[in-house]
């Protein structure tokens, strides 16, 4: 599943490729159309007619990111609106001359939403497992996940905010790993980077959040920021299905210290695994306490 660094890399590519481009028409795959016919709202979380009406004729004026969501600021005569996109487990965007131009056949077969741009190119959203989401909204605050989300890790208020929210009464008895994966505490931390950041800061993922000192929370926040920055620099991690806009793979997976490792990169001891917050967690009981 793409986490914050992978989504940020997609944003950066899209920014270069489609900012300023106008959408002429939108097409939906048979999967999406069938899902909507049986009221499952596959990928597009609003009526397809309404979605098309909104995006057709709109210009993409900016591509932004909040947590693991992308947002497109769209301009149209009569004002601006936003298109929100979540990549789910395996979503990817491609910008090519046509859908047939997507080189990875697995993604090409699973295109779901295709935007024909006025300049002749096609912006395709492909999703093999179809857990992704796309919808249009008026204001950003109209989208509940955004109104509850903590500030981005790069924001100056992120550290004090993070400490306050981790130590909130509702979180005190929860495992620290589950707490840092909550976007109302800090956005964008998924299973991989939670394991890596807890390892880097020497904190046991099973420890109750209320039992982690402020000093250690500061180290944890720093570790999250560092692992995000390093991953962005390394082109993200290509575990499961993440691909960049041109189909490229990242190399962050070669820099993991604990995630999916058999032995600890620091002491050489065996890496323990345990399910926390429904996901497999990797840690070392010698180096983390
Ligand atoms: Zn160790």
Boltz pocket constraint, residues with backbone or C-beta under 6 A from the ligand:
constraints:
  - pocket:
      binder: B
      contacts: [[A, 264], [A, 265], [A, 266], [A, 267], [A, 268], [A, 269], [A, 284], [A, 285], [A, 286], [A, 287], [A, 288]]
      max_distance: 6.0
